[in-house]
Amino acid sequence: LLKLLNTWCQNPRYYILLATCSEHENLSPLPAIFKLLMAPKSTTSVVNVILDMIEKLLTLTEDEEDKEIPPIETFNSSVIDKGGITNETNIINFGSKILIPHIPSILEVMKRRIA
């Protein structure tokens, strides 16, 4: 399952599938991924795959060709605007926007890796 989620992270078109949630927040893929990341018994290879997924979510953006393809319809996606958050010089991509609630977990993992 982690390999499938990792594949979704390789193409910004599929990011909406990571933000899809049921009425219960704990059924969404992203909280489960971060729960696995924070688990003390997670192996190094699992942590590295998840960190690679996070990097892709933060850095990959849609190509012009991808914008011409119809968007993926989901059964129930959380209310997140797919447009970027902008100020005068920066635009935050959709992958970064869906990671915002998980910033404390990301920082905790970085803190553990540095220490």
C-alpha positions in Angstrom: 0.0 0.0 0.0 2.9 2.3 0.8 4.3 1.7 -2.7 0.9 2.7 -4.2 0.8 5.9 -2.2 4.4 6.6 -3.2 3.4 6.2 -6.8 0.6 8.8 -6.3 3.2 11.2 -5.0 5.2 11.0 -8.2 2.6 12.9 -10.2 0.8 16.0 -9.0 -2.3 14.9 -10.8 -2.9 12.2 -8.1 -2.3 14.5 -5.1 -6.1 14.9 -4.7 -6.3 11.2 -3.9 -4.1 11.8 -0.9 -6.4 14.6 0.3 -9.5 12.4 -0.1 -11.2 11.7 3.2 -14.2 10.0 4.5 -16.5 11.4 7.2 -13.9 10.1 9.6 -10.5 11.9 9.3 -8.6 8.8 10.3 -9.6 7.1 7.1 -7.6 9.5 4.9 -4.3 8.4 3.5 -2.1 11.3 4.8 -2.8 10.9 8.5 -2.1 7.2 8.2 1.2 7.9 6.4 2.3 10.3 9.1 1.2 7.9 11.9 3.5 5.4 10.3 6.3 8.0 10.0 6.0 8.8 13.7 5.8 5.1 14.8 9.0 4.2 16.8 9.2 0.8 15.3 9.1 1.9 11.6 12.1 0.7 9.8 14.6 3.1 8.2 13.5 2.1 4.7 9.9 2.9 5.4 10.8 6.3 6.9 13.0 7.1 3.9 10.1 6.2 1.5 7.8 8.5 3.4 10.4 11.4 3.5 10.8 10.9 -0.3 7.0 11.2 -0.7 7.0 14.4 1.4 9.8 15.9 -0.7 7.8 15.1 -3.9 4.7 16.7 -2.5 6.6 19.8 -1.6 8.5 20.2 -4.9 6.6 18.8 -7.8 4.2 21.0 -9.7 1.7 20.3 -12.5 3.1 20.6 -16.1 1.1 22.5 -18.7 0.2 19.2 -20.4 -1.3 17.9 -17.1 -3.5 20.9 -16.9 -5.2 19.9 -20.2 -6.2 16.5 -18.8 -9.5 16.4 -16.9 -9.1 16.4 -13.1 -9.6 13.2 -11.1 -13.0 13.1 -9.5 -12.9 11.8 -5.9 -15.8 10.4 -3.9 -15.3 12.9 -1.0 -12.3 15.1 -0.9 -11.5 17.5 1.9 -12.3 21.1 1.1 -8.9 22.3 -0.2 -8.6 24.9 -2.9 -6.3 23.4 -5.6 -4.9 26.8 -6.5 -1.7 27.9 -4.9 -1.5 30.2 -1.8 0.2 33.3 -3.2 1.9 36.4 -2.0 3.9 38.7 -4.2 6.8 36.3 -4.9 5.8 32.8 -3.7 3.2 30.3 -4.7 2.5 27.2 -2.6 1.6 24.2 -4.7 -1.3 21.8 -3.9 1.1 19.2 -2.5 2.4 21.7 0.0 -1.1 22.8 1.0 -2.2 19.3 1.9 0.9 18.9 4.1 0.2 22.0 6.2 -1.7 20.1 8.9 1.2 17.7 9.2 4.0 20.2 9.7 4.5 19.3 13.4 5.1 15.6 12.5 7.6 16.6 9.7 9.5 18.9 12.1 9.5 16.1 14.8 11.1 13.7 12.3 13.7 16.2 11.3 14.5 16.9 14.9 14.9 13.2 15.6 17.2 12.8 12.5 19.4 15.7 13.5 19.8 14.6 17.2 
